[in-house]
Amino acid sequence: MIVWIPLHPQMEVTRTLPVRSPAEVLQQDYLRARGISLAQLARMSGIPIASVRRIASGQRVSPISPGIALRLAAVFGTSALYWLALQARYDLDRKHSERERVWLPDEAMQGGAGRTEIDHAR
């Protein structure tokens, strides 16, 4: 089933749902649930086994690239956007958790001069 979601500049994902890493989703929802080993996934997807291991362990800074997403989508019958969205949501949640502060020009916020500090932690 294809679900079309229109993209909007103010688009957000609900924060009431638990955030899981793409590695956790891959391991629990796809590999374990289907009895697929890392070696089998590597063969089925054409992703090198070393990369599959890093992705499944969550060791890479940004484990789900567009190319990897396309390959996972082909193997598991999902969309590539699904894998990219999992990664983006996880990365955003981590940044929010770090209470990272971002500096933006005032013009972007209020149309004034100077800089404004925005705290993205909630």
C-alpha positions in Angstrom: 0.0 0.0 0.0 1.3 3.4 -1.0 0.6 6.3 1.4 1.2 9.8 0.0 2.2 12.3 2.5 2.5 15.9 1.3 5.6 17.6 2.4 5.2 20.9 4.2 7.9 23.3 5.5 6.5 23.1 9.0 6.2 19.3 9.0 6.8 17.5 12.3 6.5 14.0 13.6 4.6 13.4 16.9 6.9 13.1 19.9 4.6 10.8 21.8 5.8 7.8 19.8 9.0 6.2 21.0 12.0 6.8 18.7 14.0 3.7 17.7 17.2 3.8 15.7 17.1 2.4 12.1 19.5 -0.3 13.4 16.9 -1.4 16.0 14.1 -1.4 13.4 16.1 -3.3 11.0 17.2 -5.9 13.6 13.8 -6.4 15.3 11.2 -5.7 12.7 12.9 -7.1 9.6 15.8 -9.5 10.3 14.7 -11.3 13.4 11.0 -11.3 12.4 11.9 -12.9 9.0 14.8 -15.1 10.2 17.3 -13.3 8.0 20.9 -13.2 9.0 23.3 -10.3 8.3 25.1 -12.4 5.7 21.8 -13.2 3.9 20.8 -9.5 3.9 24.2 -8.7 2.4 23.7 -11.2 -0.4 20.1 -10.2 -1.0 20.8 -6.5 -1.1 24.2 -6.3 -2.6 25.4 -4.2 0.4 28.9 -5.3 1.5 28.7 -7.5 4.7 31.0 -5.0 6.6 28.5 -2.2 5.8 25.5 -4.4 6.8 27.2 -5.1 10.2 27.8 -1.4 10.8 24.3 -0.5 9.8 22.7 -3.2 12.0 24.9 -2.3 15.0 24.2 1.5 14.6 27.9 2.3 14.5 27.9 4.6 11.5 27.1 8.3 12.1 24.4 8.2 9.3 23.9 4.6 8.5 21.0 4.9 6.1 22.1 6.7 3.0 19.8 7.0 -0.1 21.6 4.1 -1.8 21.3 1.9 1.3 17.6 2.9 1.6 16.9 1.9 -2.0 18.5 -1.5 -1.4 16.7 -2.2 1.9 13.4 -1.1 0.3 13.9 -3.6 -2.6 14.6 -6.5 -0.1 11.9 -5.8 2.4 9.2 -4.4 0.2 9.2 -0.9 1.8 9.8 2.5 0.3 13.3 4.0 0.4 11.7 7.1 2.0 10.7 4.9 5.0 14.3 4.1 5.8 15.4 7.7 5.2 12.6 9.0 7.4 13.6 6.5 10.2 17.2 7.9 10.0 16.1 11.5 9.9 13.7 11.1 12.9 16.4 9.3 14.9 19.1 12.0 14.1 16.7 14.8 14.9 15.7 13.2 18.2 19.4 12.7 19.1 20.1 16.4 18.4 17.1 17.5 20.5 18.4 15.2 23.3 21.8 16.8 23.2 20.1 20.1 23.9 22.1 21.5 21.0 21.8 25.2 20.5 21.6 26.6 17.0 22.3 30.2 16.1 20.2 31.8 13.4 20.2 35.4 12.1 17.4 37.6 13.6 16.0 38.1 10.1 15.1 34.5 9.9 13.1 34.8 13.2 11.8 38.4 13.5 13.1 40.4 10.6 15.6 42.3 12.8 19.3 42.6 12.8 21.9 40.5 14.7 21.6 36.9 15.8 19.1 35.0 17.9 19.8 31.8 19.9 17.3 29.0 19.4 17.1 26.1 21.9 15.7 23.1 20.1 15.5 20.9 23.2 12.0 20.3 24.4 
